[in-house]
Amino acid sequence: MSRIILPFLFALLILFPCSPSQVQAALPDKPAISDFYKQREGRFYWIAHGRLNGDGEYLAKALSDSWTHGLNPRRYGLEEALIFLKAADEDSQIKADILLTQAFILYARDLSGMRVSPDGMATGRTGWLLPVSPDHVLGLLVSGGRFRSILKSFEPQGKTYASLRKELIRLAGQKEGAQDRLPPVKLSRVIKPGARDRGVPALRERLGIRSVIGDALLYDDELAAAVMRFQRDRGLISDGLVGPDTLDALNLTRTGKMLKIIANMERLRWVPPDRPTRFVTVNIPSATLWAVENGRVTLEMPVVVGTADRPTYSFITTIRGVRFNPGWTVPRTIKAEDIWPKLKENPDYLGDKGMTLYQDGNALDPAAVDWTALTPADLASFQMVQTPGAHNPLGRIRVLMPNQYDIYLHGTNRPDYFEKQDRALSSGCVRLESPDAMAEFILKGEPGWGAGSLAETLAGGKTHDALISKPFPVYIVYYTAWVDERGGIVYGPDLYGQDENLIGKLRRVDGIFIPGHNEPKPG
């Protein structure tokens, strides 16, 4: 072809001749695209001899398969570009090459970071990966690197992401089964073996257990055994109790699984890939903590996380040390919603709990305050501080990890919480089953610290901060699907209903694409 993509602005303007707004809709990255072709002196990038070249074919295949990353292939305008290419005239091929460049930018950005606003998702605004810039994306092409490697570099490389992608492809190859078409199991309450409930027949049908002769509403031993097998296979506590988590897992259809995977692949793209040699991860829905060193999990423990009304936020921050024998200043929400009502009934409540009342730095007698006459503004002027000790809700250890949410890893004065199946019980902080082990992990290698010095400091009873020389990150994340030790996919609980929230946001960005479904393009 004798003619190349010059002048660029003419090509861009004739692409959508109706109005500037239509050009902007089709080419949101027009300035970067224009600069790209200027650097190439107007040469095509994706097209040679009237057809897609090797990079163009590879891009077209990647865009078509973008659904395997939980993305929507319809977003990238591939069909429009190919229609222009088939027209065979020079102007149409110019348009096709430009459209493919815009598609490449969008695809690279979608793969490389957070595409939605974190508002309303109990998710921090900072620390997550943001999509790469259009100039960076096209700069990689200008640099002359191998295109397949460039495209691959935008994808998350972790094993969990790869496993979820493989599962999404597997599910897409299946048809909705008979189990998926069954009505959802509905129970009037949490049931245990020996109980009766109107939802038991539906539970039997869902698990493929034959009907019984006699009491059809009885949750008998045979059904309980089937429930426990189901719970064990789904990574749930196999106690035979059918509560919200087990019920959600029972009612999860093929489409529901695919949506859950899409939501979690999106979340995995938010986390920076470059992890240091030491870090800590807390997954809120599984209520579990992992401490990792040199690529190996050296500490794993159950944790207690926030309730749905007072959720634990997802965010990334830095662990800077440990506070031994911490005091506790009551947060605003707990002060207003939990303690103030009790003080109205019993002014001695603070003293009974080992708390001291302060105002403007001065200690006050709680009995001297008319708690029934206070306004919320009056209440805000008081500080309620609990002394260190076994009665303290923070326990004897608190991890120093500054953040805007006042959410910390710490011990607890309620060890019985770890015996419960549902551990969404705190007011937002993360309570550790083994705070001493967490402190040992954090202080490992620090001069003067070992198991003996840790025990001695705790026994002293005084508040003491031990800062570390090499702070490291803690990732508090919200994953409702993960990979178990056998490599299987676990569909976990959605404690705060955030899967539906995130899927709704993604629908507004570019729609959700599920093979075999005919979901309309976003308008």
N, C-alpha and C positions, 0 to 999 in steps of 0.2 A: 504494500500500500504506500503510495507516494506521500500522502498527507498524514500529518501527526496532529496531536491534540493541541493546536494553536489556532486562534487565540483561545485561552482557557475560559475567560469570562464570557465570551460568546457561546461557548459550548455549555457553560453552566446556565446561562440565561435562557437558551433555547430549550433546555431540558424540560422546563415547565413554564411555558410562556405566559400563563394566565396572570400570575401576581407574584410579588416578592415573597408573600407568606407561604405560597405553595412551594417555591424553591427552597425556603427554609425548612419546610416540613420534610421534603424529600432529601435535602442535603443540610442537615443541622451542623455539619462540620465543614461547610463550604470554604472558610478561610484556610484551614489546614490542608484541604484537598487542593486548593489553588496553588498554595506554596509547594506542595508535593510535586505537582506536574511542572511547575517552574523549575524546580531542582532537576527534574528529569528532561528538561528542555522540550517538554511537550510530548514525550514518547509514551506510548501505551505501556501499561504494566501487565495486564492480565490477558491481553489478546495479541495473537500473532497470526498473520495470513488469514484474517477473517474468522478465526475460531479461538476458543480458549487455549492458552498455552498450558504448560505443566502446572504452574502456580495457580492459574485460573481454575483449572480442573480440580486441583486439590482444595482450593477455597470453596468452590461450588459444592463439593462433596461434604466438606466440614459444615457449611451452612445448612445443607439438607439434613445432616445428622445432628444438628445442634440440639434437638429435643433430647438426645442422650445425656446432655448436661442439664436437663431441666429447663432449657430455653425454648423459645418459640421460633421455628424456622420462618414463619410468615413475617417476622419483624424485619428481615434483612433485605427485602426487595429483590431476591434472587430471580424470581419468575419474571419480573419486569425487565431486569438486566438481560436475561436470556431472550426475551421477546425482541428487544432492541437488536441484539446480536444476530438473530435470525433474519432481520430485515436486510442485512448485507450491505446497505449503503454506508458511506463513511461517517455521516453525521450520527446515525444510529449506533455505530460501533463506538464512537466517541462517548456517547451517552452511556452505553453498556459498561465501558471501562471505568467511567466516573462512578456509576452506581455500584460497581463491585468494590471500588475503593472505599466508598461510604459504608458498604456492608461489612467490609473487613474491620473498619474502625469500630462499628457498633458491636460486632461479635467479640472483638478483643476486649472492649470495655465491659461487656456483659460478663465475660469470664473472669475478670481481674479484680472485682471488688463489689462493694455494697451498692446495689441498684435502687434501693428504696429508702425512704426516710425512716429512721428508727422511732419516730414519734408514736406513742401509744403501744409500744411493744416491750416495755420494761427493759429497754436496751440502751446502753450508753451511746453518746454521740461521737466519742473520740476513741482512738486506738485501733479501729477497724480499718481494713484495706479499702481505699476508695478506687474507683475505676481509673485506669491509666489515661493520660491525656491523649487527644488525637495527634498532637505533634509527636509525642513519644512513640505512638503506634506506627505512624508513617515514617518516623526517623529510622526505625528498625529496617524498613524496606529499603530506604535510601542507603543504609550502611552496607547493603549487599550480602546480608547473612542468608543462610539457607532457609527458605520460606517455611518448610515443615517444622524446623526447629523453632522459628519465631512464633508460629501459631501454637505449638506445643507449650511454649514458655508461659503463655497466659493461663493455662489450665492448672488448677491445684494438683499437686503431685502426691498427696498423702494416700495411704492405703485405704482409709475409710472412704474418701471421695471415690476412689476407683471401685471399691466394693459396692457402694450405693449406685454408681453409674451402671455397673454390670447387672445389678438387681433390677434397675429401671428398664434396661433392655430386655431382661428375662420376662418381667411382668408384661411388657408391651407385646411380647410374642404369645401371650396367653389370651384366651377368651374368658369372659366372665363365667365363672362356674356356677353350679347349682347353689353352693353355699353363699355365693355373693348375692344371689337373688332372694335369699330367705329374708323375712322381716327381721328387724333388729330385736335382740333379746332385751326385754325390759323387766326389771325386778323392782319390787316395792321397797326393798332395803337390802343391806348387805346380808347375804345368806350363808349359812354354814351347814355341813352335813347334818341331816336330821330335821332341818327346817322345812316348812311348807310355803310355797309361793306360787302365784298364778303364772309367773314367768318360767317355771321349771320345764314345762313341755317344750317351749321354744328353745330353752337351753339344751335339752336333750337332742332336739332336731339339729341345732347348730353343730353339736359335737358328734353327730352321727350315732347316737346311742338309741337303741330300740326302745319303744314305749313299754311301760310296765303294766302288768295286770294288777289292778288294785288302785292305790292312791297315786294318781297321775301327777299330783302337785308336790309329792315328797321328793326332797333332795336326798337320794339314797346313796349307799356306799359305791355302787357301780358308777354312778354319775360323778361322784366326788373324785374317784380315781381318774376318770377322764379329764376332769377339770384340772387336777394336779399335774397330769401329763402336759396338758395345754399350757399351764402356767410355767412349767419347767422349760418347755421349748421356747417360750417367749421371753425368758429372762426375768420372769416375775417370781415372787416368793410363792413356792408351791405348797400353800397351806390349805387349799381347798375352799378358802373363803372367796366368795364371788362379790367383790366390791367394785368401785368405779374403774380402777385400772384394768382388772380382768374383763369387765364388761366392755370397755372401750376396745380391748384387744379382740374379744370375741366378735364384735360388730364391725371390725375393720375389713372392708371389701378390697378387691384388687385395685379399683380406682382410688380408694382411700389410701392404700399403701403407696401408690404412685405419687399422689399429692404430698404425702408425708416425706417421701424421698426427695421430691422437687424442693420442698421447703428446706430440708436439711442440707442438700447440696448448695443451695443459696447461702445458708449460714456458714458452711465450711469455706466458701469463697471470701468471707469477711476477715478471716483470721490470718495474720501475717505468716508466711510460710517459713521464715527463717527463725527457728527456735534456738535459744542458747543451749548450753550443755545441761543446765538445770532450769526447771520450771515446774509450776504446779497448775493443774487443770481441775476445775470443779464443773461437773455437768449437773445442772439444776434438776431436770426431770428424773434422772436416775439417782439423784441425791448421793453422789459418789465423788470422792476426791482421789486424784492420782498425783503423786510426786515423782518426777522423772529426772534421772541423771544419766548422762551419756547414752541417751536413747533407750534406757531401760527403766521400767516402772519399779522403783525401790520401795514405794509405800502406797498402799491403797486402803481407803477406809470409807465407811458410810458416813454421811453427814446429814444434818437437819437443815432444811432450807425454808424460805418464807412461804407463808400461806398465800392463797390467791388474792386476798384482800391486801396483804402486805408482801408483795413478791420480792424475791431476790433479783436484783438487776443483773443483766449480762454486761460485762465490761472487762477491760484489761487494765491492770495496774501493776505496780512493782512492790514486791516484798522487800522491806528494808530492815527487818529484824523482828524481835519478840519482846513483848511486855509481860513480865512476870508479876503475878499478884495484882492484876489491874483493878482499879476502881471503875465504877460505871456511872456515867452521867446519863440520866434517862433521856432518850430522844423525844422530840416534840410530839410525835404521834402517840407514842406509848404514854407519855405524860398526860395528854389530853383525853385519850380514848380509854385508857386502862386504869391509870392511877387516880386521876381526878374524881371519877365517880366513886371510888372506894374511900377517898378522903372525905367526901360529902357525908358518907355513912359513918366513918370511923377516923377522926383526926389523928389517932395514934398509929395509923397504918404504916406510915413511913418508919417510925421507931421500931415497930414490930418486924420490919423487913431489913433493919440495919441501915436505913438511909438517913442522910442529913439534908435538911432544907436550907438553901442559901438564897439571898437576894442582895444584889450589889456587893457580893463578896462576903456578906455577913451571915452567920448561922442564925436561924430562926427556930422558934418553937412552933411546930405545925399546929398545935392546939390553939395558938394565938391567932390563927388565920381563920376567917369566916369563909370556908371553901364554897358554901352555897351561894355566896354573894359575888363571887369573882366573875369577871368577864374573861373570854379567851385571851384578850390582850393582857389582863392582869396576870393570868396564869403563865404567860410567856416570860414574865419578868423573874420567875422563880426557877432555880436550878435544884434538881433532886439528884443527889450523889450517893451511891451505895459503896460502902467500904469494901476493901478486898476480903476474900474469904470464901469458904465453901458455899455460902448462901448467895454469892454474887452470880448473876446470870451469865457473866463472861467466863465463869470458872476461874482457874488459876493461871491461864495463859491466853494472851491475845496476840495475834499476828499483826505487826505494824505494816500496813499497806494503805497509804493515804488515797482517798477517793472522795468524790463529791457526794456519794450516796450514804456515807457513814455505814457501809457494809464491811464487815470484817470476818475473818476466820477466827474462831475462839472456842474455848472450852464451854462447859455448861454445868449448871447445877441440877439438870434433869437428865441423868443418864438413862432413865427409863424410856425416853423418847426413841432411843435406838432399837428398842424391841418392837416398835410399831412398823407395820407394812407401809403406811403412808407417813412419810417423814417431812411433809410440808407443814411445819408446825411453828416456825419462828416468826419474828416480826421483820424479817428481811436478812438478818445476818446468817452466816453459815456456821453451825455448831459442829465441832469435831468430836468424833468418838474417841480418838486417841490424841489429844492435844500435846502430850509429852513427846510422842513420836514425831509429830509435826515440828515441834521446837528442835528436836535433835536433827531433823533433816535440814532445817534452816540454818542452824548454827554449826553444822558439820564443817570441820576444817578451820573454824575460827579459833585463834589463840586463846587458851584458857577455858575453853568450853568442852565439856564432855558430860557423860551421864551423871557423874558424881557432882560436878559443879552445878548442873541443872537442878538436881534434887536438893542441893544445899540452898540454892537461891529461892526455890519454892518454899522450903521449910522456914526460911527467914521471915517470910510473911510481908516483907516490904516491897513496895512497887519498884520495879527496876527494869529499865529498857536496855536490851542488848542489841546493838546495831551490827549489821554485817558489812564486811568490806566489799563484797561483790553482790549488790542487789540483783534479783532476778524476777521475771514476770510471773504473774498469776493470771490465768485465763478463766474467767467465770462465764460459761457458755450455756446455751439452751439447745441441746440436741435431743430430738425425740425419736431418732433412729440412729443406731450405732452397730458396730460389729463386735460380736462376742469372741471369747477366746478360741472358739472352734471355727471362726470365720463366717458364722451365720449372721444374718441381719436380724437385729432385735428392734421391734416396733414398740417404743416405750410410751409412757404416759405423756400427755400434753397438759401439764399441771395448770398452766395459766391460759389455756385456749389460744396459744400464740400461733399454732400452725394455720388455723383458719384465718387469723389476722394477717399473717405474712402472705398466704396464698391470695387473699383479697388485694393486697398491695401489688403483688406481682401481676395479677390480672389487669390492674389499672396501668401498669407499665407497658406490658406487651402481650397480655393474654396468656393463658395457660394452654400448652399444646400437649394433648395425649393422643398417641396414635390410635386411630379407629374412632375417635370422637370428632364431631364437627363443631368445634367451638369457634364462634365468629372472631374475626380480627378485631383488635381494639379500635374503637372509633376515635 
